[in-house]
Amino acid sequence: MHLRDPWIEARRGDATPTQLVYARRGVITGEMEHAARREGVEPELVRSEVARGRAIIPANIHHRELEPMVIGKAFRVKINANIG
């Protein structure tokens, strides 16, 4: 069992299960809460930055083993690169 399993299962069946969609609906997901704890900020800041398109949370539901983190100007990680 992975950290994200309960969060993903709770949203099973959603047509568009992306962090952006939830953020724009005003929903703070488990991934957003976890990322906020890592950053030492309020979950609402993470949600609002994602909703505005100024931050992302790479959280593909097919990669449940990944630990959620937030990438954006207001956070510790500013860029992400996958080289290979």
DRENDO-1510 file (C-alpha; in Angstrom, 1 decimal, always signed):
<recs>
REC; n; res; u; v; w
REC; 1; MET; +0.0; +0.0; +0.0 .
REC; 2; HIS; +1.2; +3.5; -0.9 .
REC; 3; LEU; +0.7; +6.8; +0.8 .
REC; 4; ARG; -1.6; +8.0; -2.0 .
REC; 5; ASP; -3.8; +4.9; -2.3 .
REC; 6; PRO; -6.6; +6.1; +0.0 .
REC; 7; TRP; -6.7; +9.6; -1.7 .
REC; 8; ILE; -6.9; +8.0; -5.1 .
REC; 9; GLU; -9.5; +5.5; -4.2 .
REC; 10; ALA; -11.7; +8.2; -2.6 .
REC; 11; ARG; -11.8; +9.9; -6.0 .
REC; 12; ARG; -12.3; +6.8; -8.1 .
REC; 13; GLY; -14.8; +7.4; -10.9 .
REC; 14; ASP; -14.2; +11.1; -11.3 .
REC; 15; ALA; -14.1; +12.0; -15.0 .
REC; 16; THR; -11.1; +14.3; -14.8 .
REC; 17; PRO; -9.2; +13.4; -11.6 .
REC; 18; THR; -6.5; +16.1; -11.9 .
REC; 19; GLN; -5.1; +18.4; -9.1 .
REC; 20; LEU; -5.9; +21.4; -11.3 .
REC; 21; VAL; -9.6; +20.5; -11.6 .
REC; 22; TYR; -9.9; +19.9; -7.9 .
REC; 23; ALA; -8.1; +23.1; -7.1 .
REC; 24; ARG; -10.4; +25.1; -9.4 .
REC; 25; ARG; -13.4; +23.5; -7.7 .
REC; 26; GLY; -12.1; +24.7; -4.3 .
REC; 27; VAL; -11.2; +21.2; -3.2 .
REC; 28; ILE; -8.1; +20.6; -1.1 .
REC; 29; THR; -6.9; +17.1; -1.9 .
REC; 30; GLY; -4.8; +14.8; +0.2 .
REC; 31; GLU; -1.9; +15.5; -2.2 .
REC; 32; MET; -2.3; +19.2; -1.6 .
REC; 33; GLU; -2.3; +18.8; +2.2 .
REC; 34; HIS; +0.8; +16.6; +2.1 .
REC; 35; ALA; +2.6; +19.0; -0.2 .
REC; 36; ALA; +1.7; +21.9; +2.1 .
REC; 37; ARG; +3.1; +20.1; +5.1 .
REC; 38; ARG; +6.4; +19.4; +3.2 .
REC; 39; GLU; +6.6; +23.1; +2.4 .
REC; 40; GLY; +5.5; +24.4; +5.8 .
REC; 41; VAL; +2.6; +26.4; +4.3 .
REC; 42; GLU; -1.2; +26.3; +4.5 .
REC; 43; PRO; -3.0; +23.9; +2.2 .
REC; 44; GLU; -5.1; +26.8; +0.9 .
REC; 45; LEU; -2.0; +28.5; -0.5 .
REC; 46; VAL; -1.1; +25.3; -2.4 .
REC; 47; ARG; -4.7; +25.0; -3.7 .
REC; 48; SER; -4.9; +28.6; -4.8 .
REC; 49; GLU; -1.6; +28.6; -6.6 .
REC; 50; VAL; -2.5; +25.4; -8.5 .
REC; 51; ALA; -5.9; +26.8; -9.3 .
REC; 52; ARG; -4.3; +30.0; -10.8 .
REC; 53; GLY; -1.9; +27.9; -12.9 .
REC; 54; ARG; +1.1; +29.2; -10.9 .
REC; 55; ALA; +2.0; +25.8; -9.4 .
REC; 56; ILE; +1.7; +22.1; -10.2 .
REC; 57; ILE; +1.5; +18.9; -8.2 .
REC; 58; PRO; +2.8; +16.0; -10.3 .
REC; 59; ALA; +0.4; +13.3; -9.1 .
REC; 60; ASN; -0.5; +10.9; -11.9 .
REC; 61; ILE; -2.9; +8.3; -10.5 .
REC; 62; HIS; -1.0; +5.5; -12.2 .
REC; 63; HIS; +2.2; +6.3; -10.2 .
REC; 64; ARG; +0.8; +5.9; -6.7 .
REC; 65; GLU; +4.3; +5.4; -5.2 .
REC; 66; LEU; +5.3; +9.0; -5.8 .
REC; 67; GLU; +5.4; +11.4; -2.9 .
REC; 68; PRO; +3.3; +14.5; -3.6 .
REC; 69; MET; +5.2; +17.8; -3.9 .
REC; 70; VAL; +4.4; +21.2; -5.3 .
REC; 71; ILE; +6.4; +23.0; -7.9 .
REC; 72; GLY; +6.0; +26.8; -8.4 .
REC; 73; LYS; +7.3; +30.3; -7.7 .
REC; 74; ALA; +5.9; +30.4; -4.2 .
REC; 75; PHE; +7.5; +27.1; -3.2 .
REC; 76; ARG; +11.0; +25.7; -2.6 .
REC; 77; VAL; +11.0; +23.8; -5.9 .
REC; 78; LYS; +10.8; +26.2; -8.9 .
REC; 79; ILE; +11.4; +23.9; -11.8 .
REC; 80; ASN; +11.3; +20.2; -12.6 .
REC; 81; ALA; +13.2; +18.4; -15.4 .
REC; 82; ASN; +13.1; +14.8; -16.5 .
REC; 83; ILE; +16.1; +14.1; -18.6 .
REC; 84; GLY; +16.7; +10.7; -20.2 .
</recs>
